[in-house]
Amino acid sequence: MPEISVFASPFLLGFDEIERSLSRISKSANDGYPPYNVERTNATDQRGDFITLIFAVAGFSPEELEVSVDQNHLYVRGCQNDDEARKYLHRGIAARQFLRSFVLAQGMDVTAAVLQDGLLSVMLARPEPKSTIRRIEIKHEAS
């Protein structure tokens, strides 16, 4: 039985990309590594809100982490390589890889990424939306 989309309404036009993004996010949302927080800070001026994503990435060096934006998607990657020179008697901390992706709303801007004390903070600015009303001229064609 085919899955019915919430965007199948005739009143929701042009939301195909959002539907694809939601599908991709729901598939990757089950992986809980690395844990992260999302914090919102209200701006004191007219610039809008600020959002900070904070990832627990203890053991990762800055060279093993990558933060990138591709169109409206934010990607946070981590890749640790095994050190072949080490001989473990017990290994309880595995070298791990991860990829976290987030869909950014229109106008969202990644302003900084900082690694401190095992926490990677990715700062985003969300500008205040501008309300614009536009009147569309109705043309009349005689038959």
C-alpha positions as CSV (number, residue, x, y, z in Angstrom):
1,M,0.0,0.0,0.0
2,P,1.6,3.3,-1.0
3,E,2.3,5.9,1.7
4,I,0.1,9.0,1.5
5,S,2.0,12.2,1.8
6,V,0.9,15.0,4.1
7,F,1.8,17.3,1.2
8,A,-0.7,15.7,-1.1
9,S,-3.3,18.5,-0.5
10,P,-4.1,20.6,-3.5
11,F,-3.5,23.7,-1.2
12,L,0.2,22.8,-0.7
13,L,2.0,23.6,-3.9
14,G,5.7,23.3,-4.5
15,F,6.6,21.5,-1.3
16,D,8.3,18.5,-3.0
17,E,11.8,19.4,-1.7
18,I,10.5,19.6,1.9
19,E,8.9,16.2,1.6
20,R,12.2,14.7,0.3
21,S,14.1,16.4,3.1
22,L,11.7,15.1,5.8
23,S,12.0,11.6,4.4
24,R,15.8,11.7,4.5
25,I,15.8,13.2,8.0
26,S,13.4,10.6,9.4
27,K,15.7,7.8,8.1
28,S,18.8,9.2,9.7
29,A,17.2,10.4,13.0
30,N,17.4,7.0,14.7
31,D,21.2,7.1,15.1
32,G,21.9,8.7,18.5
33,Y,25.6,9.3,18.0
34,P,26.9,11.8,18.8
35,P,24.5,13.2,21.3
36,Y,23.7,16.9,20.8
37,N,21.7,19.8,22.2
38,V,19.9,22.6,20.3
39,E,19.8,26.0,22.1
40,R,18.0,29.1,21.1
41,T,19.1,32.6,22.1
42,N,17.0,35.6,21.5
43,A,18.8,38.5,20.0
44,T,18.7,41.9,21.7
45,D,18.4,43.8,18.4
46,Q,16.4,43.3,15.1
47,R,18.7,40.5,13.8
48,G,16.4,37.7,14.8
49,D,17.2,34.6,16.8
50,F,20.4,32.6,17.2
51,I,20.5,28.8,17.4
52,T,23.5,26.8,18.6
53,L,24.0,23.1,18.0
54,I,26.3,21.5,20.6
55,F,27.7,18.1,19.8
56,A,29.5,15.9,22.3
57,V,32.6,14.9,20.3
58,A,35.2,14.0,23.0
59,G,38.3,12.4,21.4
60,F,37.9,14.1,18.1
61,S,40.5,16.6,17.0
62,P,39.6,19.7,14.8
63,E,41.2,17.9,11.8
64,E,38.8,15.0,12.2
65,L,35.7,17.1,12.2
66,E,34.0,18.9,9.3
67,V,31.1,21.4,9.2
68,S,29.7,22.2,5.8
69,V,26.6,23.7,4.2
70,D,25.3,22.6,0.8
71,Q,22.3,24.6,-0.4
72,N,19.9,24.5,2.6
73,H,21.5,21.4,4.3
74,L,24.0,21.6,7.2
75,Y,26.3,18.6,7.6
76,V,28.4,17.8,10.6
77,R,30.9,15.0,10.0
78,G,33.4,13.2,12.2
79,C,36.0,10.7,11.1
80,Q,38.5,9.1,13.5
81,N,41.1,6.7,12.1
82,D,42.6,3.8,14.1
83,D,46.2,4.4,15.2
84,E,47.9,1.2,14.0
85,A,50.9,2.0,16.2
86,R,48.9,1.4,19.4
87,K,48.6,-2.1,20.9
88,Y,45.4,-2.3,23.0
89,L,45.0,-4.7,25.9
90,H,41.4,-3.7,26.2
91,R,39.6,-1.4,23.8
92,G,36.4,0.2,25.2
93,I,36.6,3.4,23.2
94,A,36.2,2.7,19.5
95,A,37.2,5.1,16.7
96,R,33.9,6.2,15.3
97,Q,32.5,8.0,12.3
98,F,29.3,10.0,12.1
99,L,27.3,12.2,9.9
100,R,24.5,14.5,11.2
101,S,22.4,16.5,8.7
102,F,20.0,19.3,9.3
103,V,17.7,21.1,6.9
104,L,18.1,24.9,7.3
105,A,15.2,27.3,6.7
106,Q,15.5,30.0,4.1
107,G,17.9,32.7,5.3
108,M,19.6,30.7,8.0
109,D,23.3,31.4,8.2
110,V,26.1,29.4,9.9
111,T,28.2,32.0,11.6
112,A,30.8,29.9,13.4
113,A,32.0,26.5,14.6
114,V,34.0,26.1,17.8
115,L,35.6,23.0,19.4
116,Q,36.2,23.4,23.1
117,D,36.4,20.8,25.9
118,G,35.1,18.0,23.8
119,L,32.1,20.0,22.6
120,L,31.6,21.2,19.1
121,S,29.3,24.3,18.9
122,V,27.9,25.3,15.6
123,M,26.3,28.8,15.7
124,L,23.4,29.7,13.4
125,A,21.7,33.0,12.8
126,R,18.0,33.1,11.9
127,P,17.2,36.6,10.6
128,E,13.8,38.1,11.4
129,P,11.5,37.3,8.4
130,K,10.4,40.3,6.3
131,S,6.7,40.4,5.6
132,T,6.0,41.6,2.1
133,I,2.6,41.8,0.4
134,R,2.6,42.0,-3.3
135,R,-0.4,42.8,-5.4
136,I,-0.7,40.9,-8.7
137,E,-2.3,42.7,-11.6
138,I,-5.2,40.9,-13.2
139,K,-5.1,41.1,-17.0
140,H,-8.3,40.9,-18.9
141,E,-8.3,39.3,-22.3
142,A,-11.3,39.9,-24.5
143,S,-12.6,36.9,-26.3
